[in-house]
């Protein structure tokens, strides 16, 4: 019985997941093992054999381990947050002869993560400003962003043609796609890193064939440019893979608020009637979908489109498009992103080109309003994180109302009773786990259940993170709640 109970209380899971590492705005992809151990509601997390990609090749960093992480529930989602100084230990990969991280002093690490069923998504910020002058961002798990966002990794599609990992054009298409010729190549003109994707139009039998790139698969079914048998499509039931061994679809488990990309667009011959390039994204339930559509599709959750991308005059420009919900009651499982040299099929000229780099889905986490017991928090502003108000009533987490601009953001609310009221904390994390905002409201009240308890006067001051975890060392630039020697609390910034 004891063994059975111990097995229930402690669970360990290893996730062999894709990892995106972002250093100075440049992303790279790798595989890693991410271990999660649960014991009586607290979690230990470790990123094993972490590597960094550099100009000289892969560089071993080591194991990053965080222990005793408190979990929060948001419906069926388990949220994990922590921050601490961590000593990076050597990894055990026999192919790595030197682990750089073990030579460093303890580094400050922040983690935001979630577990949904058997899926894991985490975001880790490793602060190496004092030693290497940079912050390493590590995105763990797929299903929230497009792989190879910076277009640094490429593979052979067919002889003499290459495609970015996770992306496709006519070289790997179906139907008579081969007759359309190649419309995609690697460019060293990049917004960041060393590469971008160059999409360009050509002329086939006197008909302009728009340059097109997609996360799905291209199909060319007719010589007429406006025929919907010429389209990009996805179908998660298909077992087809590209030259890199990847499927012709991108998993997506949440609806973003918008899509953004850096582009450089030019028309070979200006066309006043058809002057724009276009980018679109469609979130689906993973069953077959094509763009442009040939019928009404009920498997679509949301669509985003920017079909007014004008010539950028040789400059990199960031373009965006918001996602608009369709109202269909289906679960998000995949996304089809398509970028074309012209918003209108068969238009433009055969010298049009779009360079694309640093594409991402944007998940918002901005608090736009805050109420407690139905009362607005006085002078609330998203930019300010600390407030005070007086309410001579008892306060619980259910009494806190939070308005958020992120459609799929997670909200954590916590209330701690104090001698003269309540300390209310609100944390909002976006669905991607890449961003977080937090607020503290000191509510003065005579209704607190501990108002009659002995004062904390005479005790030493204690410092807590905004999620309620006590810390022994303060990190410059961070905000903490300090319980002073007289029992009162104040917000402090290190």
KOLGUVEX-635203 format. One line per 5 residues: number of its first residue (from 0); for each residue x, y, z of C-alpha. Coordinates in nm, 2 decimals. Example, Ala and Ser with C-alpha at 12.3 -4.5 7.8 and 13.67 -1.06 7.14 Angstrom:
BEGIN
0	1.23/-0.45/0.78 | 1.37/-0.11/0.71
END
This chain:
BEGIN
0	0.00/0.00/0.00 | 0.28/0.24/0.09 | 0.45/0.18/-0.25 | 0.12/0.24/-0.43 | 0.06/0.56/-0.25
5	0.41/0.68/-0.32 | 0.36/0.61/-0.69 | 0.05/0.82/-0.69 | 0.22/1.11/-0.50 | 0.53/1.12/-0.72
10	0.51/1.12/-1.10 | 0.79/1.17/-1.35 | 0.76/1.24/-1.72 | 1.03/1.29/-1.98 | 0.93/1.50/-2.29
15	1.15/1.46/-2.60 | 1.05/1.79/-2.75 | 1.16/2.05/-3.01 | 1.35/2.34/-2.86 | 1.38/2.69/-3.01
20	1.68/2.89/-2.87 | 1.67/3.26/-2.92 | 2.00/3.46/-2.86 | 2.02/3.83/-2.95 | 1.70/3.79/-3.16
25	1.84/3.50/-3.37 | 1.66/3.16/-3.33 | 1.79/2.81/-3.38 | 1.62/2.47/-3.35 | 1.73/2.16/-3.16
30	1.59/1.85/-2.98 | 1.62/1.81/-2.61 | 1.49/1.60/-2.32 | 1.28/1.80/-2.07 | 1.20/1.62/-1.75
35	0.91/1.70/-1.52 | 0.88/1.54/-1.18 | 0.57/1.60/-0.96 | 0.57/1.52/-0.59 | 0.27/1.62/-0.37
40	0.18/1.91/-0.60 | 0.53/2.06/-0.63 | 0.72/2.02/-0.95 | 1.09/1.97/-1.03 | 1.19/2.05/-1.39
45	1.52/2.00/-1.57 | 1.64/2.07/-1.92 | 1.90/1.81/-2.00 | 2.21/1.84/-2.22 | 2.12/2.20/-2.33
50	2.32/2.32/-2.63 | 2.39/2.66/-2.79 | 2.44/2.70/-3.17 | 2.73/2.93/-3.25 | 2.94/3.03/-3.55
55	3.19/2.76/-3.45 | 2.93/2.49/-3.41 | 2.73/2.35/-3.12 | 2.85/2.45/-2.77 | 2.75/2.25/-2.46
60	2.59/2.44/-2.18 | 2.47/2.17/-1.95 | 2.17/2.08/-1.73 | 1.93/2.35/-1.61 | 1.73/2.23/-1.31
65	1.45/2.41/-1.11 | 1.29/2.25/-0.80 | 0.99/2.29/-0.58 | 0.78/2.48/-0.83 | 0.42/2.56/-0.72
70	0.14/2.47/-0.97 | -0.17/2.67/-1.05 | -0.48/2.55/-1.22 | -0.66/2.73/-1.50 | -0.93/2.49/-1.59
75	-0.77/2.18/-1.73 | -0.43/2.36/-1.77 | -0.16/2.32/-1.51 | 0.05/2.64/-1.50 | 0.41/2.64/-1.36
80	0.61/2.96/-1.27 | 0.93/3.01/-1.08 | 1.25/3.22/-1.08 | 1.57/3.15/-0.90 | 1.95/3.14/-0.92
85	2.05/2.81/-1.07 | 2.39/2.63/-1.08 | 2.42/2.47/-1.43 | 2.56/2.12/-1.41 | 2.75/1.92/-1.67
90	2.54/1.71/-1.91 | 2.59/1.34/-1.99 | 2.60/1.35/-2.37 | 2.91/1.15/-2.46 | 2.95/1.35/-2.78
95	3.01/1.67/-2.58 | 3.36/1.71/-2.43 | 3.31/2.04/-2.25 | 3.01/2.19/-2.07 | 3.04/2.56/-2.05
100	2.76/2.62/-1.80 | 2.94/2.44/-1.52 | 3.22/2.70/-1.53 | 2.97/2.98/-1.46 | 2.85/3.11/-1.12
105	2.48/3.05/-1.05 | 2.27/3.23/-1.31 | 1.92/3.38/-1.27 | 1.65/3.17/-1.45 | 1.28/3.24/-1.50
110	1.04/2.97/-1.61 | 0.68/2.99/-1.73 | 0.52/2.67/-1.84 | 0.20/2.47/-1.88 | 0.09/2.11/-1.91
115	-0.22/2.03/-2.11 | -0.30/1.66/-2.11 | 0.02/1.50/-2.25 | 0.15/1.82/-2.41 | 0.41/2.05/-2.26
120	0.49/2.41/-2.33 | 0.76/2.61/-2.14 | 0.95/2.93/-2.18 | 1.28/2.97/-2.00 | 1.48/3.29/-1.97
125	1.85/3.23/-1.87 | 2.01/3.56/-1.76 | 2.38/3.56/-1.86 | 2.42/3.94/-1.87 | 2.68/3.94/-1.60
130	2.90/3.67/-1.76 | 2.82/3.66/-2.14 | 2.63/3.99/-2.18 | 2.31/3.83/-2.31 | 1.98/3.66/-2.22
135	1.91/3.32/-2.37 | 1.54/3.25/-2.43 | 1.44/2.88/-2.46 | 1.10/2.79/-2.60 | 1.02/2.42/-2.53
140	0.75/2.22/-2.71 | 0.57/2.28/-3.03 | 0.21/2.37/-3.12 | 0.23/2.75/-3.05 | 0.48/2.88/-3.31
145	0.60/2.79/-3.66 | 0.92/2.60/-3.65 | 1.23/2.77/-3.81 | 1.09/3.12/-3.76 | 1.41/3.28/-3.87
150	1.45/3.07/-4.19 | 1.80/2.96/-4.09 | 1.75/2.59/-4.16 | 1.69/2.45/-4.51 | 1.65/2.11/-4.68
155	1.66/1.97/-5.03 | 1.31/1.95/-5.19 | 1.41/1.81/-5.53 | 1.73/1.83/-5.73 | 1.87/2.18/-5.74
160	1.58/2.32/-5.52 | 1.57/2.39/-5.15 | 1.30/2.48/-4.91 | 1.31/2.62/-4.55 | 1.24/2.36/-4.28
165	0.87/2.37/-4.21 | 0.79/2.55/-4.53 | 0.71/2.45/-4.89 | 0.65/2.57/-5.24 | 0.60/2.42/-5.59
170	0.92/2.21/-5.57 | 0.75/1.97/-5.33 | 0.39/2.03/-5.46 | 0.14/1.79/-5.61 | -0.05/1.79/-5.94
175	0.13/1.97/-6.22 | 0.33/2.18/-5.97 | 0.65/2.09/-6.14 | 0.54/2.28/-6.45 | 0.51/2.60/-6.24
180	0.89/2.61/-6.19 | 1.07/2.70/-5.88 | 0.95/3.01/-5.68 | 1.15/2.99/-5.36 | 1.52/3.02/-5.26
185	1.75/3.10/-4.97 | 1.87/3.46/-4.94 | 2.15/3.60/-4.74 | 1.96/3.93/-4.72 | 1.82/3.88/-4.37
190	1.64/4.08/-4.11 | 1.82/3.89/-3.84 | 2.06/3.59/-3.85 | 2.21/3.48/-4.18 | 1.92/3.39/-4.40
195	1.57/3.47/-4.51 | 1.33/3.32/-4.76 | 1.30/3.48/-5.11 | 0.97/3.42/-5.28 | 0.95/3.53/-5.64
200	0.71/3.52/-5.93 | 0.78/3.37/-6.28 | 0.61/3.36/-6.61 | 0.48/3.03/-6.74 | 0.35/3.02/-7.10
205	0.30/3.40/-7.08 | 0.10/3.37/-6.76 | 0.23/3.52/-6.44 | 0.27/3.25/-6.17 | 0.28/3.42/-5.83
210	0.56/3.31/-5.60 | 0.40/3.13/-5.30 | 0.53/2.97/-4.99 | 0.32/2.78/-4.73 | 0.34/2.57/-4.42
215	0.11/2.32/-4.60 | 0.16/2.18/-4.94 | 0.11/2.34/-5.28 | -0.11/2.19/-5.54 | -0.12/2.30/-5.91
220	-0.43/2.15/-6.08 | -0.49/2.39/-6.37 | -0.32/2.63/-6.61 | -0.57/2.91/-6.52 | -0.42/3.11/-6.23
225	-0.76/3.18/-6.08 | -0.87/2.82/-6.07 | -0.91/2.70/-5.70 | -0.75/2.37/-5.79 | -0.43/2.58/-5.76
230	-0.40/2.62/-5.39 | -0.21/2.55/-5.07 | -0.36/2.28/-4.84 | -0.31/2.09/-4.52 | -0.44/1.75/-4.40
235	-0.31/1.60/-4.08 | -0.43/1.26/-4.19 | -0.18/1.25/-4.47 | 0.14/1.06/-4.40 | 0.34/1.24/-4.67
240	0.66/1.41/-4.56 | 0.90/1.66/-4.72 | 1.27/1.63/-4.79 | 1.35/1.69/-4.43 | 1.11/1.42/-4.31
245	0.85/1.67/-4.18 | 0.48/1.65/-4.25 | 0.31/1.91/-4.47 | 0.13/2.09/-4.18 | 0.21/2.28/-3.87
250	0.05/2.19/-3.54 | -0.12/2.47/-3.34 | -0.30/2.42/-3.01 | -0.42/2.78/-2.94 | -0.56/3.06/-3.15
255	-0.31/3.35/-3.16 | -0.42/3.71/-3.14 | -0.22/3.80/-3.46 | 0.05/3.70/-3.70 | 0.36/3.91/-3.76
260	0.65/3.89/-4.01 | 0.93/4.10/-4.14 | 0.92/4.14/-4.51 | 1.09/4.32/-4.80 | 0.86/4.35/-5.10
265	0.93/4.48/-5.45 | 0.74/4.46/-5.78 | 0.96/4.41/-6.09 | 0.71/4.61/-6.30 | 0.48/4.84/-6.09
270	0.11/4.74/-6.13 | -0.12/5.00/-5.99 | -0.42/4.77/-6.02 | -0.25/4.49/-5.83 | 0.02/4.64/-5.61
275	0.01/4.43/-5.30 | 0.17/4.11/-5.16 | -0.02/3.90/-4.91 | 0.02/3.69/-4.60 | -0.26/3.47/-4.45
280	-0.30/3.22/-4.17 | -0.60/2.99/-4.11 | -0.64/2.79/-3.78 | -0.82/2.46/-3.84 | -0.91/2.14/-3.66
285	-0.65/1.95/-3.87 | -0.88/1.80/-4.13 | -0.83/1.89/-4.49 | -0.85/2.26/-4.57 | -0.73/2.46/-4.88
290	-0.65/2.82/-4.95 | -0.81/2.97/-5.17 | -1.12/2.79/-5.06 | -1.33/2.58/-5.30 | -1.63/2.56/-5.07
295	-1.75/2.67/-4.72 | -1.53/2.51/-4.46 | -1.67/2.44/-4.11 | -1.34/2.32/-3.97 | -1.19/2.67/-3.94
300	-1.16/2.85/-3.60 | -1.00/3.18/-3.71 | -0.85/3.36/-4.00 | -0.59/3.63/-4.04 | -0.50/3.81/-4.36
305	-0.30/4.11/-4.47 | -0.35/4.15/-4.84 | -0.22/4.51/-4.86 | 0.15/4.47/-4.82 | 0.29/4.75/-5.04
310	0.64/4.79/-5.19 | 0.88/4.85/-4.90 | 1.14/5.05/-5.10 | 1.42/4.81/-5.01 | 1.36/4.83/-4.64
315	1.26/4.56/-4.39 | 0.91/4.63/-4.27 | 0.71/4.44/-4.00 | 0.36/4.35/-4.11 | 0.08/4.21/-3.90
320	-0.27/4.07/-3.93 | -0.52/4.00/-3.65 | -0.70/3.67/-3.62 | -1.08/3.69/-3.66 | -1.29/3.41/-3.51
325	-1.53/3.22/-3.74 | -1.76/3.10/-3.46 | -1.71/2.73/-3.56 | -1.70/2.51/-3.25 | -1.39/2.30/-3.32
330	-1.06/2.25/-3.14 | -0.74/2.41/-3.28 | -0.49/2.15/-3.41 | -0.32/2.30/-3.71 | -0.25/2.62/-3.90
335	-0.20/2.69/-4.27 | 0.02/3.00/-4.34 | 0.06/3.12/-4.70 | 0.27/3.40/-4.83 | 0.24/3.52/-5.19
340	0.40/3.79/-5.41 | 0.06/3.92/-5.51 | -0.28/3.93/-5.34 | -0.45/3.85/-5.67 | -0.38/3.52/-5.85
345	-0.19/3.56/-6.17 | -0.13/3.93/-6.13 | 0.18/4.14/-6.08 | 0.49/4.07/-6.29 | 0.74/3.79/-6.33
350	1.01/3.99/-6.14 | 0.81/4.04/-5.82 | 0.97/3.92/-5.50 | 0.90/3.90/-5.12 | 1.18/3.84/-4.87
355	1.04/3.70/-4.54 | 1.21/3.66/-4.20 | 1.13/3.63/-3.83 | 0.77/3.52/-3.86 | 0.57/3.47/-3.54
360	0.23/3.42/-3.38 | 0.16/3.69/-3.13 | -0.03/3.60/-2.81 | -0.13/3.90/-2.60 | -0.11/3.91/-2.22
365	-0.21/4.27/-2.14 | -0.45/4.35/-1.86 | -0.69/4.63/-1.97 | -0.90/4.64/-1.65 | -0.90/4.53/-1.29
370	-1.18/4.52/-1.03 | -1.21/4.39/-0.68 | -1.55/4.32/-0.53 | -1.70/4.50/-0.83 | -1.50/4.82/-0.76
375	-1.24/4.95/-1.01 | -0.89/4.95/-0.89 | -0.82/5.32/-0.86 | -0.61/5.48/-1.14 | -0.54/5.14/-1.30
380	-0.29/5.15/-1.59 | -0.14/4.85/-1.76 | 0.20/5.01/-1.71 | 0.18/5.03/-1.33 | 0.20/4.71/-1.13
385	0.13/4.81/-0.77 | -0.19/4.97/-0.62 | -0.37/5.03/-0.29 | -0.74/5.06/-0.22 | -0.97/5.04/0.09
390	-1.26/4.79/0.11 | -1.39/4.70/0.45 | -1.50/4.36/0.33 | -1.35/4.02/0.31 | -1.18/3.95/-0.02
395	-1.12/3.62/-0.20 | -0.97/3.53/-0.53 | -1.31/3.50/-0.68 | -1.38/3.87/-0.60 | -1.11/3.97/-0.85
400	-1.22/4.06/-1.21 | -0.95/4.08/-1.47 | -1.00/4.21/-1.83 | -0.73/4.08/-2.07 | -0.67/4.16/-2.44
405	-0.54/3.80/-2.51 | -0.81/3.57/-2.63 | -0.63/3.26/-2.49 | -0.43/3.41/-2.20 | -0.41/3.24/-1.87
410	-0.51/3.43/-1.55 | -0.39/3.35/-1.20 | -0.54/3.52/-0.90 | -0.43/3.49/-0.54 | -0.53/3.66/-0.21
415	-0.32/3.65/0.11 | -0.47/3.78/0.44 | -0.26/4.03/0.63 | -0.28/4.22/0.96 | -0.46/4.51/0.81
420	-0.62/4.37/0.50 | -0.54/4.16/0.19 | -0.25/4.13/-0.05 | -0.41/4.05/-0.39 | -0.19/3.94/-0.68
425	-0.28/3.89/-1.04 | -0.06/3.72/-1.30 | -0.15/3.70/-1.67 | 0.05/3.47/-1.90 | 0.00/3.45/-2.27
430	-0.09/3.11/-2.43 | 0.26/3.08/-2.58 | 0.43/3.12/-2.24 | 0.66/3.38/-2.38 | 0.52/3.69/-2.20
435	0.38/3.76/-1.85 | 0.24/4.06/-1.67 | 0.17/4.08/-1.30 | 0.00/4.32/-1.05 | -0.02/4.36/-0.68
440	-0.31/4.53/-0.50 | -0.29/4.60/-0.13 | -0.65/4.61/0.00 | -0.69/4.78/0.34 | -0.97/4.61/0.53
445	-1.08/4.54/0.89 | -1.24/4.22/0.77 | -0.93/4.01/0.75 | -0.93/3.69/0.94 | -0.59/3.75/1.09
450	-0.64/4.10/1.21 | -0.65/3.98/1.57 | -0.33/3.78/1.55 | -0.01/3.89/1.71 | 0.18/4.15/1.50
455	0.50/4.04/1.32 | 0.69/4.33/1.48 | 1.04/4.23/1.58 | 1.07/3.97/1.30 | 1.32/4.02/1.02
460	1.21/4.15/0.69 | 1.11/3.90/0.42 | 1.09/3.93/0.05 | 0.85/3.75/-0.19 | 0.81/3.73/-0.57
465	0.48/3.84/-0.71 | 0.37/3.48/-0.73 | 0.42/3.45/-0.35 | 0.75/3.26/-0.34 | 0.99/3.37/-0.07
470	1.35/3.45/-0.19 | 1.68/3.51/-0.02 | 1.84/3.71/-0.30 | 1.70/4.00/-0.50 | 1.77/4.04/-0.88
475	1.83/4.39/-1.01 | 1.53/4.53/-1.21 | 1.28/4.29/-1.05 | 0.98/4.38/-0.83 | 0.92/4.21/-0.50
480	0.68/4.23/-0.21 | 0.86/4.31/0.12 | 0.70/4.21/0.45 | 0.86/4.46/0.69 | 0.96/4.41/1.05
485	0.64/4.58/1.17 | 0.42/4.33/0.98 | 0.32/4.57/0.70 | 0.40/4.50/0.33 | 0.54/4.73/0.06
490	0.63/4.69/-0.30 | 1.01/4.72/-0.37 | 1.21/4.73/-0.69 | 1.57/4.60/-0.66
END
